[in-house]
Amino acid sequence: MADIHVVAVEELRPVLAVLTNLQWPIPFEQAPKIVEQLGWSMFGRRGALSTLPVSLQTVGLGNLCGCLSRIDFSASDTVKEADEAGLRAVAEAFPAMVAMITSCLGFEPTGALWVDPGVKWDLPTGGRVNLASGANTLLVEVWSPELSEVERLAIAHGIDPEHTVEDD
């Protein structure tokens, strides 16, 4: 069976403390300051590299209308082969990561993700923390209140995420 390493609560807690205490909205050009505050380094214009002890340390930085909309990073190693053993390793690591994020935030998940497999924690600020269980990694996403509201509105209006304008 494939095993994957996941970050320890001591490694995740300070990252989530910084990210969940941000004062949104944040102009996108301020992203490098947040990355620096975490001890991470910028990688290109829309990405960074974390210092978390995982096999793929890339960090995604979302830009929504000139503002930082999301920060996402792997909280586990990335399984090289998304075969049955790899999928099982990610799935088996998922509950412990849910418990770890719950411990860091101080409250239980508030629901399932709309599109991807995973769970979310709705923050009092209107933002969110998501834990997505991908085929080959566990991905933590911190969403701005603005991005969270975009999804809430899409759900309220019955927008099908699988249907795109190109499908018309």
Stockholm file with secondary structure:
# STOCKHOLM 1.0

chainA/1-168         MADIHVVAVEELRPVLAVLTNLQWPIPFEQAPKIVEQLGWSMFGRRGALSTLPVSLQTVGLGNLCGCLSRIDFSASDTVKEADEAGLRAVAEAFPAMVAMITSCLGFEPTGALWVDPGVKWDLPTGGRVNLASGANTLLVEVWSPELSEVERLAIAHGIDPEHTVEDD
#=GR chainA/1-168 SS CCCCCBCCHHHHHHHHHHHHTCCSSCBGGGHHHHHHHTTCEECSSSEEECCSSSSCCEEEEEEETTEEEEEEEESBCCCSSCSHHHHHHHHHHHHHHHHHHHHHHTSCCCEECSSSSEEEEECTTSCEEEEEECSSCEEEEEECHHHHHHHHHHHHTTCCTTCCGGGC
#=GC SS_cons         CCCCCBCCHHHHHHHHHHHHTCCSSCBGGGHHHHHHHTTCEECSSSEEECCSSSSCCEEEEEEETTEEEEEEEESBCCCSSCSHHHHHHHHHHHHHHHHHHHHHHTSCCCEECSSSSEEEEECTTSCEEEEEECSSCEEEEEECHHHHHHHHHHHHTTCCTTCCGGGC
//
